[in-house]
Amino acid sequence: MKRFERDNLENVDGVLNEFKSFCNNCPNLQKIILFASIYYNFNLSEELILIFIRSLPKSLKSLSFEGVIELNLLEEIMRNYIDNLINLDFYYYICVDVLKSEIDEMTKNRKLKLRYDKKKIDIKWTSIYRYFLDFN
Protein backbone atom coordinates (compact mmCIF):
# COMPACT_ATOMS: atom_id res chain seq x y z
CA MET A 1 0.00 0.00 0.00
CA LYS A 2 1.36 3.43 -0.88
CA ARG A 3 2.09 5.87 1.93
CA PHE A 4 -0.50 8.36 0.60
CA GLU A 5 -3.25 5.70 0.67
CA ARG A 6 -2.23 4.58 4.17
CA ASP A 7 -2.26 8.18 5.44
CA ASN A 8 -5.69 8.74 3.90
CA LEU A 9 -7.07 5.58 5.53
CA GLU A 10 -5.67 6.65 8.90
CA ASN A 11 -7.22 10.09 8.44
CA VAL A 12 -10.61 8.54 7.59
CA ASP A 13 -10.38 6.27 10.63
CA GLY A 14 -9.55 9.27 12.82
CA VAL A 15 -12.47 11.31 11.53
CA LEU A 16 -14.80 8.33 11.84
CA ASN A 17 -13.70 7.71 15.43
CA GLU A 18 -14.30 11.39 16.28
CA PHE A 19 -17.76 11.19 14.70
CA LYS A 20 -18.64 8.04 16.66
CA SER A 21 -17.37 9.65 19.86
CA PHE A 22 -19.48 12.74 19.17
CA CYS A 23 -22.58 10.61 18.57
CA ASN A 24 -21.95 8.60 21.75
CA ASN A 25 -21.63 11.82 23.77
CA CYS A 26 -24.94 13.17 22.42
CA PRO A 27 -27.60 10.68 23.52
CA ASN A 28 -30.37 13.04 22.38
CA LEU A 29 -28.99 13.39 18.85
CA GLN A 30 -31.96 12.98 16.53
CA LYS A 31 -30.99 14.36 13.12
CA ILE A 32 -27.89 14.27 10.97
CA ILE A 33 -27.45 16.14 7.69
CA LEU A 34 -24.75 15.20 5.19
CA PHE A 35 -24.08 18.06 2.79
CA ALA A 36 -22.93 17.55 -0.79
CA SER A 37 -20.61 19.64 -2.88
CA ILE A 38 -21.26 21.09 -6.30
CA TYR A 39 -23.98 19.54 -8.49
CA TYR A 40 -25.49 17.60 -5.57
CA ASN A 41 -22.62 15.11 -5.56
CA PHE A 42 -20.65 14.04 -2.51
CA ASN A 43 -16.87 14.40 -2.50
CA LEU A 44 -16.70 11.01 -0.81
CA SER A 45 -16.43 7.63 -2.40
CA GLU A 46 -19.44 5.37 -2.18
CA GLU A 47 -17.40 3.16 0.14
CA LEU A 48 -16.83 6.04 2.58
CA ILE A 49 -20.51 7.01 2.51
CA LEU A 50 -21.35 3.38 3.27
CA ILE A 51 -18.95 3.44 6.24
CA PHE A 52 -20.57 6.69 7.40
CA ILE A 53 -24.06 5.14 7.16
CA ARG A 54 -22.98 2.06 9.11
CA SER A 55 -21.50 4.23 11.87
CA LEU A 56 -24.68 6.24 12.48
CA PRO A 57 -26.31 5.80 15.89
CA LYS A 58 -29.22 3.34 15.85
CA SER A 59 -31.33 5.84 17.83
CA LEU A 60 -31.31 8.36 14.96
CA LYS A 61 -34.78 9.69 14.06
CA SER A 62 -34.05 11.82 10.99
CA LEU A 63 -31.41 11.65 8.28
CA SER A 64 -30.91 14.11 5.45
CA PHE A 65 -28.66 13.74 2.42
CA GLU A 66 -28.33 17.08 0.69
CA GLY A 67 -27.13 15.28 -2.40
CA VAL A 68 -27.78 12.28 -4.63
CA ILE A 69 -27.50 8.83 -3.03
CA GLU A 70 -27.51 5.53 -4.86
CA LEU A 71 -30.04 2.74 -4.33
CA ASN A 72 -27.55 0.44 -2.59
CA LEU A 73 -26.97 3.16 0.04
CA LEU A 74 -30.70 3.61 0.45
CA GLU A 75 -31.01 -0.14 0.91
CA GLU A 76 -28.28 -0.07 3.58
CA ILE A 77 -30.19 2.63 5.46
CA MET A 78 -33.39 0.57 5.26
CA ARG A 79 -31.65 -2.54 6.48
CA ASN A 80 -30.05 -0.86 9.51
CA TYR A 81 -32.33 1.98 10.58
CA ILE A 82 -35.90 1.17 9.55
CA ASP A 83 -36.98 0.43 13.13
CA ASN A 84 -36.09 3.83 14.61
CA LEU A 85 -35.85 6.24 11.69
CA ILE A 86 -38.88 8.51 11.25
CA ASN A 87 -37.88 10.33 8.08
CA LEU A 88 -35.20 10.41 5.44
CA ASP A 89 -34.73 12.94 2.68
CA PHE A 90 -32.39 12.69 -0.27
CA TYR A 91 -31.99 13.46 -3.96
CA TYR A 92 -32.30 10.90 -6.71
CA TYR A 93 -32.55 10.72 -10.51
CA ILE A 94 -35.46 8.50 -11.44
CA CYS A 95 -39.17 9.18 -11.44
CA VAL A 96 -41.19 8.67 -8.29
CA ASP A 97 -43.02 5.53 -9.51
CA VAL A 98 -39.79 3.66 -10.23
CA LEU A 99 -38.24 4.73 -6.92
CA LYS A 100 -41.42 3.77 -5.02
CA SER A 101 -41.28 0.33 -6.62
CA GLU A 102 -37.62 -0.07 -5.59
CA ILE A 103 -38.39 1.01 -2.02
CA ASP A 104 -41.37 -1.34 -1.81
CA GLU A 105 -39.09 -4.18 -2.90
CA MET A 106 -36.55 -3.26 -0.18
CA THR A 107 -39.22 -3.07 2.55
CA LYS A 108 -41.66 -5.85 1.74
CA ASN A 109 -42.98 -6.10 5.29
CA ARG A 110 -43.56 -2.40 5.76
CA LYS A 111 -45.20 0.28 3.66
CA LEU A 112 -43.44 3.63 3.69
CA LYS A 113 -44.75 6.95 2.46
CA LEU A 114 -42.67 8.49 -0.34
CA ARG A 115 -43.18 12.14 -1.23
CA TYR A 116 -41.19 14.37 -3.51
CA ASP A 117 -40.68 18.00 -4.38
CA LYS A 118 -42.21 18.53 -7.82
CA LYS A 119 -39.51 21.06 -8.67
CA LYS A 120 -37.10 19.29 -11.01
CA ILE A 121 -33.45 20.26 -10.60
CA ASP A 122 -31.40 20.20 -13.80
CA ILE A 123 -27.72 19.37 -13.32
CA LYS A 124 -25.20 18.67 -16.01
CA TRP A 125 -26.70 16.03 -18.32
CA THR A 126 -29.61 14.91 -16.10
CA SER A 127 -32.32 15.97 -13.67
CA ILE A 128 -32.94 15.08 -10.05
CA TYR A 129 -35.76 15.40 -7.55
CA ARG A 130 -35.75 15.76 -3.79
CA TYR A 131 -37.51 12.84 -2.09
CA PHE A 132 -38.93 12.52 1.41
CA LEU A 133 -39.44 9.08 2.90
CA ASP A 134 -41.62 8.76 6.01
CA PHE A 135 -41.20 5.60 8.05
CA ASN A 136 -44.28 5.86 10.26
DSSP file (Angstrom, degrees, kcal/mol; ACC not computed):
  #  RESIDUE AA STRUCTURE BP1 BP2  ACC     N-H-->O    O-->H-N    N-H-->O    O-->H-N    TCO  KAPPA ALPHA  PHI   PSI    X-CA   Y-CA   Z-CA
    1    1 A M              0   0    0      0, 0.0     2,-0.0     0, 0.0     0, 0.0   0.000 360.0 360.0 360.0 135.4    0.0    0.0    0.0
    2    2 A K     >  -     0   0    0      1,-0.1     4,-2.3     4,-0.0     5,-0.2  -0.341 360.0-117.7 -70.4 153.5    1.4    3.4   -0.9
    3    3 A R  H  > S+     0   0    0      1,-0.2     4,-2.9     2,-0.2     5,-0.2   0.902 114.1  54.9 -59.6 -42.5    2.1    5.9    1.9
    4    4 A F  H  > S+     0   0    0      1,-0.2     4,-2.3     2,-0.2    -1,-0.2   0.916 109.7  46.4 -57.9 -45.7   -0.5    8.4    0.6
    5    5 A E  H  > S+     0   0    0      2,-0.2     4,-2.4     1,-0.2    -1,-0.2   0.902 113.0  49.7 -64.4 -41.4   -3.2    5.7    0.7
    6    6 A R  H  X S+     0   0    0     -4,-2.3     4,-2.4     2,-0.2    -2,-0.2   0.915 111.2  49.1 -64.1 -43.3   -2.2    4.6    4.2
    7    7 A D  H  X S+     0   0    0     -4,-2.9     4,-2.3     1,-0.2    -2,-0.2   0.898 111.1  50.3 -62.9 -40.5   -2.3    8.2    5.4
    8    8 A N  H  X S+     0   0    0     -4,-2.3     4,-2.6    -5,-0.2    -2,-0.2   0.914 110.3  49.4 -64.2 -42.6   -5.7    8.7    3.9
    9    9 A L  H  X S+     0   0    0     -4,-2.4     4,-2.6     2,-0.2    -2,-0.2   0.902 111.5  49.1 -63.2 -41.0   -7.1    5.6    5.5
   10   10 A E  H  X S+     0   0    0     -4,-2.4     4,-2.3     2,-0.2    -1,-0.2   0.897 111.1  50.3 -64.5 -39.7   -5.7    6.6    8.9
   11   11 A N  H  X S+     0   0    0     -4,-2.3     4,-2.5     2,-0.2    -2,-0.2   0.916 110.9  48.6 -63.9 -43.6   -7.2   10.1    8.4
   12   12 A V  H  X S+     0   0    0     -4,-2.6     4,-2.8     1,-0.2    -2,-0.2   0.921 111.4  50.1 -61.9 -44.7  -10.6    8.5    7.6
   13   13 A D  H  X S+     0   0    0     -4,-2.6     4,-2.5     1,-0.2    -1,-0.2   0.904 110.8  50.1 -60.5 -41.2  -10.4    6.3   10.6
   14   14 A G  H  X S+     0   0    0     -4,-2.3     4,-2.1     2,-0.2    -2,-0.2   0.930 112.9  44.8 -63.4 -46.4   -9.6    9.3   12.8
   15   15 A V  H  X S+     0   0    0     -4,-2.5     4,-2.4     2,-0.2    -2,-0.2   0.909 113.6  50.9 -64.1 -42.2  -12.5   11.3   11.5
   16   16 A L  H  X S+     0   0    0     -4,-2.8     4,-2.6     2,-0.2    -2,-0.2   0.899 109.6  50.0 -63.3 -41.7  -14.8    8.3   11.8
   17   17 A N  H  X S+     0   0    0     -4,-2.5     4,-2.3     2,-0.2    -1,-0.2   0.894 110.7  49.9 -64.4 -39.5  -13.7    7.7   15.4
   18   18 A E  H  X S+     0   0    0     -4,-2.1     4,-2.6     2,-0.2    -2,-0.2   0.908 111.1  49.8 -63.7 -41.4  -14.3   11.4   16.3
   19   19 A F  H  X S+     0   0    0     -4,-2.4     4,-2.6     2,-0.2    -2,-0.2   0.930 111.6  47.5 -62.9 -46.2  -17.8   11.2   14.7
   20   20 A K  H  X S+     0   0    0     -4,-2.6     4,-2.5     2,-0.2    -1,-0.2   0.901 112.2  50.5 -62.0 -40.8  -18.6    8.0   16.7
   21   21 A S  H  X S+     0   0    0     -4,-2.3     4,-1.7     2,-0.2    -1,-0.2   0.917 110.1  50.2 -63.0 -43.6  -17.4    9.6   19.9
   22   22 A F  H  < S+     0   0    0     -4,-2.6     4,-0.4     1,-0.2    -2,-0.2   0.934 111.6  47.8 -59.3 -47.4  -19.5   12.7   19.2
   23   23 A C  H >< S+     0   0    0     -4,-2.6     3,-1.0     1,-0.2     6,-0.3   0.893 110.8  51.4 -62.1 -40.5  -22.6   10.6   18.6
   24   24 A N  H 3< S+     0   0    0     -4,-2.5    -1,-0.2     1,-0.2    -2,-0.2   0.807 109.0  51.2 -67.0 -29.2  -21.9    8.6   21.8
   25   25 A N  T 3< S+     0   0    0     -4,-1.7    -1,-0.2     1,-0.2    -2,-0.2   0.452 104.7  60.9 -87.5  -0.6  -21.6   11.8   23.8
   26   26 A C    X   +     0   0    0     -3,-1.0     3,-2.0    -4,-0.4    -1,-0.2  -0.701  58.4 170.4-124.2  77.7  -24.9   13.2   22.4
   27   27 A P  T 3  S+     0   0    0      0, 0.0    -1,-0.1     0, 0.0    -2,-0.1   0.720  79.2  54.3 -64.3 -19.1  -27.6   10.7   23.5
   28   28 A N  T 3  S+     0   0    0     -3,-0.1     2,-0.2    32,-0.0    -3,-0.0   0.314  74.4 133.9 -96.4   8.9  -30.4   13.0   22.4
   29   29 A L    <   +     0   0    0     -3,-2.0     3,-0.1    -6,-0.3    32,-0.1  -0.418  20.1 162.4 -60.6 123.3  -29.0   13.4   18.8
   30   30 A Q        +     0   0    0      1,-0.3    32,-2.7    -2,-0.2    31,-1.4   0.628  52.3  40.1-120.7 -20.6  -32.0   13.0   16.5
   31   31 A K  E     -a   62   0A   0     30,-0.2     2,-0.4    29,-0.1    -1,-0.3  -0.995  51.4-174.6-139.2 138.7  -31.0   14.4   13.1
   32   32 A I  E     -a   63   0A   0     30,-1.6    32,-2.6    -2,-0.4     2,-0.5  -0.996   8.0-162.3-128.9 136.3  -27.9   14.3   11.0
   33   33 A I  E     -a   64   0A   0     -2,-0.4     2,-0.6    30,-0.2    32,-0.2  -0.977   2.9-160.8-119.6 127.5  -27.5   16.1    7.7
   34   34 A L  E     -a   65   0A   0     30,-2.9    32,-2.7    -2,-0.5     2,-0.3  -0.938  16.8-149.6-108.0 114.8  -24.7   15.2    5.2
   35   35 A F  E     -a   66   0A   0     -2,-0.6     2,-0.1    30,-0.2    32,-0.1  -0.597   5.4-145.5 -88.6 144.5  -24.1   18.1    2.8
   36   36 A A        -     0   0    0     30,-0.8     6,-0.2    -2,-0.3     3,-0.1  -0.432  10.9-126.4 -96.5 173.9  -22.9   17.6   -0.8
   37   37 A S    >   -     0   0    0      4,-3.2     3,-1.1     1,-0.3    -1,-0.2   0.026  63.5 -21.5 -98.7-147.9  -20.6   19.6   -2.9
   38   38 A I  G >  S+     0   0    0      1,-0.2     3,-1.3     2,-0.2    -1,-0.3  -0.253 128.8  14.7 -63.5 146.5  -21.3   21.1   -6.3
   39   39 A Y  G 3  S-     0   0    0      1,-0.3    -1,-0.2    -3,-0.1     3,-0.1   0.747 125.0 -74.1  60.2  29.1  -24.0   19.5   -8.5
   40   40 A Y  G <  S+     0   0    0     -3,-1.1    28,-2.9     1,-0.2     2,-0.3   0.733  99.0 131.0  62.0  24.1  -25.5   17.6   -5.6
   41   41 A N    <   -     0   0    0     -3,-1.3    -4,-3.2    26,-0.2     2,-0.3  -0.814  56.2-124.9-105.7 149.4  -22.6   15.1   -5.6
   42   42 A F        -     0   0    0     -2,-0.3    -6,-0.1    26,-0.3     7,-0.0  -0.721   8.3-138.6 -90.7 142.5  -20.6   14.0   -2.5
   43   43 A N  S    S+     0   0    0     -2,-0.3     2,-0.4     2,-0.0    -1,-0.1   0.027  80.1  90.8 -86.3  28.5  -16.9   14.4   -2.5
   44   44 A L  S    S-     0   0    0      1,-0.0    -2,-0.2     2,-0.0     2,-0.0  -0.913  83.3-110.2-120.6 148.7  -16.7   11.0   -0.8
   45   45 A S     >  -     0   0    0     -2,-0.4     4,-2.1     1,-0.1     5,-0.2  -0.349  32.1-111.4 -69.8 160.3  -16.4    7.6   -2.4
   46   46 A E  H  > S+     0   0    0      1,-0.2     4,-2.2     2,-0.2     5,-0.1   0.859 119.9  57.7 -60.2 -34.8  -19.4    5.4   -2.2
   47   47 A E  H  > S+     0   0    0      2,-0.2     4,-2.1     1,-0.2    -1,-0.2   0.905 106.5  47.2 -62.9 -42.3  -17.4    3.2    0.1
   48   48 A L  H  > S+     0   0    0      2,-0.2     4,-2.5     1,-0.2    -2,-0.2   0.880 110.8  51.2 -68.8 -37.2  -16.8    6.0    2.6
   49   49 A I  H  X S+     0   0    0     -4,-2.1     4,-2.7     2,-0.2    -1,-0.2   0.898 109.3  51.8 -65.0 -38.6  -20.5    7.0    2.5
   50   50 A L  H  X S+     0   0    0     -4,-2.2     4,-2.4     2,-0.2    -2,-0.2   0.910 109.6  48.8 -62.5 -43.0  -21.4    3.4    3.3
   51   51 A I  H  X S+     0   0    0     -4,-2.1     4,-1.1     2,-0.2    -2,-0.2   0.911 111.1  51.2 -62.0 -42.5  -18.9    3.4    6.2
   52   52 A F  H >< S+     0   0    0     -4,-2.5     3,-0.6     1,-0.2     4,-0.4   0.935 110.1  48.9 -59.3 -47.5  -20.6    6.7    7.4
   53   53 A I  H >< S+     0   0    0     -4,-2.7     3,-1.3     1,-0.2    -2,-0.2   0.913 110.3  50.9 -60.2 -43.9  -24.1    5.1    7.2
   54   54 A R  H 3< S+     0   0    0     -4,-2.4    -1,-0.2     1,-0.3    -2,-0.2   0.707 107.8  54.1 -69.1 -19.0  -23.0    2.1    9.1
   55   55 A S  T << S+     0   0    0     -4,-1.1    -1,-0.3    -3,-0.6    -2,-0.2   0.454  81.5 115.0 -95.1  -0.5  -21.5    4.2   11.9
   56   56 A L  S <  S-     0   0    0     -3,-1.3     2,-0.1    -4,-0.4   -36,-0.0  -0.367  78.7 -98.6 -67.1 147.7  -24.7    6.2   12.5
   57   57 A P    >   -     0   0    0      0, 0.0     3,-1.5     0, 0.0    -1,-0.1  -0.436  23.1-133.2 -66.9 140.7  -26.3    5.8   15.9
   58   58 A K  T 3  S+     0   0    0      1,-0.3    26,-0.1    -2,-0.1    -2,-0.1   0.711 103.2  65.0 -66.6 -19.9  -29.2    3.3   15.8
   59   59 A S  T 3  S+     0   0    0     25,-0.0    -1,-0.3    26,-0.0    22,-0.0   0.458  72.9 130.2 -82.6  -0.7  -31.3    5.8   17.8
   60   60 A L    <   -     0   0    0     -3,-1.5   -30,-0.2     1,-0.1   -29,-0.1  -0.273  35.6-174.6 -59.5 135.1  -31.3    8.4   15.0
   61   61 A K        +     0   0    0    -31,-1.4    25,-3.4     1,-0.3    26,-1.8   0.738  66.5  28.7-101.3 -30.4  -34.8    9.7   14.1
   62   62 A S  E     -ab  31  87A   0    -32,-2.7   -30,-1.6    24,-0.2     2,-0.4  -0.997  58.0-176.3-140.8 137.9  -34.1   11.8   11.0
   63   63 A L  E     -ab  32  88A   0     24,-1.8    26,-2.1    -2,-0.4     2,-0.5  -0.999   5.1-169.8-137.0 131.8  -31.4   11.6    8.3
   64   64 A S  E     -ab  33  89A   0    -32,-2.6   -30,-2.9    -2,-0.4     2,-0.7  -0.981   9.1-167.1-129.5 124.8  -30.9   14.1    5.5
   65   65 A F  E     -a   34   0A   0     24,-3.0     2,-0.9    -2,-0.5    26,-0.2  -0.940   7.3-161.9-106.8 111.0  -28.7   13.7    2.4
   66   66 A E  E    S+a   35   0A   0    -32,-2.7   -30,-0.8    -2,-0.7     2,-0.3  -0.186  73.8  43.8 -86.0  44.4  -28.3   17.1    0.7
   67   67 A G  E    S-     0   0A   0     -2,-0.9    24,-1.8   -32,-0.1     2,-0.3  -0.955 102.6 -61.2-169.0 177.4  -27.1   15.3   -2.4
   68   68 A V  E     - b   0  91A   0    -28,-2.9     2,-0.3    -2,-0.3   -26,-0.3  -0.553  45.8-169.8 -77.1 132.1  -27.8   12.3   -4.6
   69   69 A I        -     0   0    0     22,-1.8     2,-0.1    -2,-0.3    21,-0.0  -0.922  19.9-120.5-119.1 152.2  -27.5    8.8   -3.0
   70   70 A E    >>  -     0   0    0     -2,-0.3     4,-1.9     1,-0.1     3,-0.6  -0.452  26.2-108.7 -87.9 162.0  -27.5    5.5   -4.9
   71   71 A L  H 3> S+     0   0    0      1,-0.2     4,-2.7     2,-0.2     5,-0.2   0.844 116.5  58.1 -60.7 -36.6  -30.0    2.7   -4.3
   72   72 A N  H 3> S+     0   0    0      1,-0.2     4,-1.7     2,-0.2    -1,-0.2   0.856 107.6  48.1 -65.2 -31.9  -27.6    0.4   -2.6
   73   73 A L  H <> S+     0   0    0     -3,-0.6     4,-2.1     2,-0.2    -1,-0.2   0.885 110.7  50.8 -71.8 -39.2  -27.0    3.2    0.0
   74   74 A L  H  X S+     0   0    0     -4,-1.9     4,-2.3     1,-0.2    -2,-0.2   0.904 109.5  51.2 -61.7 -41.2  -30.7    3.6    0.4
   75   75 A E  H  X S+     0   0    0     -4,-2.7     4,-2.5     1,-0.2    -1,-0.2   0.881 107.2  53.1 -64.1 -38.6  -31.0   -0.1    0.9
   76   76 A E  H  X S+     0   0    0     -4,-1.7     4,-1.9     2,-0.2    -1,-0.2   0.900 108.8  49.7 -63.5 -40.8  -28.3   -0.1    3.6
   77   77 A I  H  X S+     0   0    0     -4,-2.1     4,-2.7     2,-0.2     5,-0.3   0.931 111.6  48.9 -62.5 -45.6  -30.2    2.6    5.5
   78   78 A M  H  X S+     0   0    0     -4,-2.3     4,-1.1     1,-0.2    -2,-0.2   0.914 111.0  50.2 -60.0 -43.8  -33.4    0.6    5.3
   79   79 A R  H  < S+     0   0    0     -4,-2.5    -1,-0.2     1,-0.2    -2,-0.2   0.868 122.9  29.0 -65.0 -37.1  -31.7   -2.5    6.5
   80   80 A N  H  < S+     0   0    0     -4,-1.9    -2,-0.2    -5,-0.2    -1,-0.2   0.709 130.1  27.2 -99.9 -22.3  -30.0   -0.9    9.5
   81   81 A Y  H >X S+     0   0    0     -4,-2.7     4,-2.7    -5,-0.2     3,-0.7   0.360  78.9 106.6-127.5   6.1  -32.3    2.0   10.6
   82   82 A I  T 3< S+     0   0    0     -4,-1.1    -1,-0.1    -5,-0.3    -3,-0.1   0.784  79.1  58.3 -62.9 -27.7  -35.9    1.2    9.5
   83   83 A D  T 34 S+     0   0    0      1,-0.1    -1,-0.2    -5,-0.1    -2,-0.1   0.844 122.1  19.1 -72.9 -33.1  -37.0    0.4   13.1
   84   84 A N  T <4 S+     0   0    0     -3,-0.7    -2,-0.2   -26,-0.1    -1,-0.1   0.706  96.4 102.0-110.2 -26.2  -36.1    3.8   14.6
   85   85 A L     <  -     0   0    0     -4,-2.7   -24,-0.2     1,-0.2   -23,-0.2  -0.380  41.3-176.3 -67.2 135.8  -35.9    6.2   11.7
   86   86 A I        +     0   0    0    -25,-3.4    49,-3.1     1,-0.3    50,-0.6   0.811  66.6   4.4 -98.5 -43.2  -38.9    8.5   11.2
   87   87 A N  E     -bC  62 134A   0    -26,-1.8   -24,-1.8    47,-0.2     2,-0.4  -0.996  52.8-171.6-148.0 155.4  -37.9   10.3    8.1
   88   88 A L  E     -bC  63 133A   0     45,-2.1    45,-3.4    -2,-0.3     2,-0.4  -0.997   7.3-169.1-141.2 130.9  -35.2   10.4    5.4
   89   89 A D  E     +bC  64 132A   0    -26,-2.1   -24,-3.0    -2,-0.4     2,-0.3  -0.973  20.1 142.9-126.7 148.3  -34.7   12.9    2.7
   90   90 A F  E     - C   0 131A   0     41,-1.9    41,-3.5    -2,-0.4     2,-0.4  -0.953  43.2-102.9-164.9 170.6  -32.4   12.7   -0.3
   91   91 A Y  E     +bC  68 130A   0    -24,-1.8   -22,-1.8    -2,-0.3     2,-0.3  -0.872  37.8 169.3-109.7 145.5  -32.0   13.5   -4.0
   92   92 A Y  E     - C   0 129A   0     37,-2.1    37,-2.4    -2,-0.4   -22,-0.1  -0.979  33.4-130.3-153.1 164.1  -32.3   10.9   -6.7
   93   93 A Y  S    S+     0   0    0     -2,-0.3    34,-0.1    35,-0.2    -1,-0.1   0.888  73.4  77.3 -84.4 -43.7  -32.5   10.7  -10.5
   94   94 A I  S    S-     0   0    0      1,-0.1    35,-0.1     2,-0.1    -2,-0.1  -0.129  86.0 -86.4 -81.1 167.3  -35.5    8.5  -11.4
   95   95 A C     >  -     0   0    0      1,-0.1     4,-2.1     4,-0.0     3,-0.3  -0.224  40.7-108.4 -68.4 159.6  -39.2    9.2  -11.4
   96   96 A V  H  > S+     0   0    0      1,-0.2     4,-2.9     2,-0.2     5,-0.2   0.836 114.4  56.2 -61.4 -37.7  -41.2    8.7   -8.3
   97   97 A D  H  > S+     0   0    0      2,-0.2     4,-2.0     1,-0.2    -1,-0.2   0.905 109.8  45.1 -64.0 -41.7  -43.0    5.5   -9.5
   98   98 A V  H  > S+     0   0    0     -3,-0.3     4,-2.1     2,-0.2    -2,-0.2   0.925 115.3  47.2 -67.5 -44.4  -39.8    3.7  -10.2
   99   99 A L  H  X S+     0   0    0     -4,-2.1     4,-2.7     2,-0.2     5,-0.2   0.909 110.3  52.8 -64.0 -41.7  -38.2    4.7   -6.9
  100  100 A K  H  X S+     0   0    0     -4,-2.9     4,-2.7     1,-0.2    -1,-0.2   0.911 108.9  50.5 -59.5 -42.5  -41.4    3.8   -5.0
  101  101 A S  H  X S+     0   0    0     -4,-2.0     4,-1.9     2,-0.2    -1,-0.2   0.913 110.7  48.8 -61.3 -43.7  -41.3    0.3   -6.6
  102  102 A E  H  X S+     0   0    0     -4,-2.1     4,-1.8     2,-0.2    -2,-0.2   0.913 112.8  47.7 -62.5 -43.6  -37.6   -0.1   -5.6
  103  103 A I  H  X S+     0   0    0     -4,-2.7     4,-1.9     1,-0.2    -2,-0.2   0.904 109.3  53.0 -66.2 -41.7  -38.4    1.0   -2.0
  104  104 A D  H  < S+     0   0    0     -4,-2.7    -1,-0.2     1,-0.2    -2,-0.2   0.881 108.6  51.1 -60.0 -37.7  -41.4   -1.3   -1.8
  105  105 A E  H >< S+     0   0    0     -4,-1.9     3,-0.6     1,-0.2    -1,-0.2   0.878 110.7  48.4 -66.7 -37.8  -39.1   -4.2   -2.9
  106  106 A M  H 3< S+     0   0    0     -4,-1.8     2,-0.2     1,-0.2    -2,-0.2   0.814 120.2  37.1 -69.9 -30.5  -36.6   -3.3   -0.2
  107  107 A T  T ><  +     0   0    0     -4,-1.9     3,-1.6     1,-0.2    -1,-0.2  -0.494  67.0 157.4-123.9  60.6  -39.2   -3.1    2.5
  108  108 A K  T <  S+     0   0    0     -3,-0.6    -1,-0.2     1,-0.3    -2,-0.1   0.800  75.6  48.6 -58.3 -32.9  -41.7   -5.9    1.7
  109  109 A N  T 3  S+     0   0    0     -3,-0.2     2,-0.4     1,-0.1    -1,-0.3   0.508 113.6  46.8 -87.4  -4.3  -43.0   -6.1    5.3
  110  110 A R  S <  S-     0   0    0     -3,-1.6     2,-0.5    -6,-0.2    -1,-0.1  -0.991  70.1-140.4-145.0 130.2  -43.6   -2.4    5.8
  111  111 A K        -     0   0    0     -2,-0.4     2,-0.3    -3,-0.0    -3,-0.1  -0.794  22.8-166.5 -91.5 128.2  -45.2    0.3    3.7
  112  112 A L        -     0   0    0     -2,-0.5     2,-0.6   -12,-0.1    23,-0.2  -0.816  21.4-119.5-112.2 153.5  -43.4    3.6    3.7
  113  113 A K  E     -D  134   0A   0     21,-2.1    21,-3.1    -2,-0.3     2,-0.5  -0.838  26.8-165.4 -97.4 120.2  -44.7    6.9    2.5
  114  114 A L  E     +D  133   0A   0     -2,-0.6     2,-0.3    19,-0.2    19,-0.2  -0.918  12.5 170.7-108.2 123.0  -42.7    8.5   -0.3
  115  115 A R  E     -D  132   0A   0     17,-3.2    17,-3.0    -2,-0.5     2,-0.3  -0.818   9.6-165.3-120.5 164.8  -43.2   12.1   -1.2
  116  116 A Y  E     -D  131   0A   0     -2,-0.3     2,-0.5    15,-0.3    15,-0.2  -0.998  28.3-108.6-151.2 154.9  -41.2   14.4   -3.5
  117  117 A D        -     0   0    0     13,-2.7    13,-0.4    -2,-0.3    -2,-0.0  -0.717  26.3-145.4 -80.1 124.1  -40.7   18.0   -4.4
  118  118 A K  S    S+     0   0    0     -2,-0.5     2,-0.8    11,-0.1    -1,-0.1   0.600  71.5 104.2 -71.1  -9.3  -42.2   18.5   -7.8
  119  119 A K        -     0   0    0     11,-0.1    11,-0.4     1,-0.0     2,-0.3  -0.646  68.1-144.8 -76.6 112.9  -39.5   21.1   -8.7
  120  120 A K        -     0   0    0     -2,-0.8     2,-0.6     9,-0.1     9,-0.2  -0.580   5.9-147.3 -77.8 137.8  -37.1   19.3  -11.0
  121  121 A I  E     -E  128   0B   0      7,-2.7     7,-2.6    -2,-0.3     2,-0.5  -0.940   7.6-149.8-110.2 118.4  -33.4   20.3  -10.6
  122  122 A D  E     +E  127   0B   0     -2,-0.6     2,-0.4     5,-0.2     5,-0.2  -0.772  22.1 171.1 -90.2 124.3  -31.4   20.2  -13.8
  123  123 A I  E >   -E  126   0B   0      3,-2.5     3,-3.0    -2,-0.5    -2,-0.0  -0.999  55.0 -50.6-134.7 133.7  -27.7   19.4  -13.3
  124  124 A K  T 3  S-     0   0    0     -2,-0.4   -85,-0.0     1,-0.3    -2,-0.0  -0.163 123.1 -13.5  44.0-115.7  -25.2   18.7  -16.0
  125  125 A W  T 3  S+     0   0    0     -3,-0.1    -1,-0.3     2,-0.0     2,-0.2   0.319 130.3  39.0 -98.5   5.6  -26.7   16.0  -18.3
  126  126 A T  E <  S-E  123   0B   0     -3,-3.0    -3,-2.5    -5,-0.0     2,-0.3  -0.760  70.2-118.4-143.2-175.7  -29.6   14.9  -16.1
  127  127 A S  E     -E  122   0B   0     -5,-0.2     2,-0.3    -2,-0.2    -5,-0.2  -0.958  21.5-166.2-131.2 151.4  -32.3   16.0  -13.7
  128  128 A I  E     -E  121   0B   0     -7,-2.6    -7,-2.7    -2,-0.3     2,-0.3  -0.899   6.3-150.8-132.3 163.8  -32.9   15.1  -10.1
  129  129 A Y  E     -C   92   0A   0    -37,-2.4   -37,-2.1    -2,-0.3     2,-0.5  -0.930  22.4-118.1-128.0 155.3  -35.8   15.4   -7.5
  130  130 A R  E     -C   91   0A   0    -13,-0.4   -13,-2.7   -11,-0.4     2,-0.3  -0.853  34.4-161.5 -93.5 128.4  -35.8   15.8   -3.8
  131  131 A Y  E     -CD  90 116A   0    -41,-3.5   -41,-1.9    -2,-0.5     2,-0.4  -0.822  11.4-158.4-112.8 149.6  -37.5   12.8   -2.1
  132  132 A F  E     -CD  89 115A   0    -17,-3.0   -17,-3.2    -2,-0.3     2,-0.6  -0.993   7.2-165.3-127.9 122.3  -38.9   12.5    1.4
  133  133 A L  E     -CD  88 114A   0    -45,-3.4   -45,-2.1    -2,-0.4     2,-0.5  -0.941   3.1-161.1-114.9 118.8  -39.4    9.1    2.9
  134  134 A D  E     -CD  87 113A   0    -21,-3.1   -21,-2.1    -2,-0.6   -47,-0.2  -0.864   5.4-166.7-102.2 129.2  -41.6    8.8    6.0
  135  135 A F              0   0    0    -49,-3.1   -48,-0.1    -2,-0.5    -1,-0.1   0.508 360.0 360.0 -93.9  -7.4  -41.2    5.6    8.0
  136  136 A N              0   0    0    -50,-0.6    -1,-0.2   -23,-0.1   -24,-0.1   0.453 360.0 360.0-113.6 360.0  -44.3    5.9   10.3
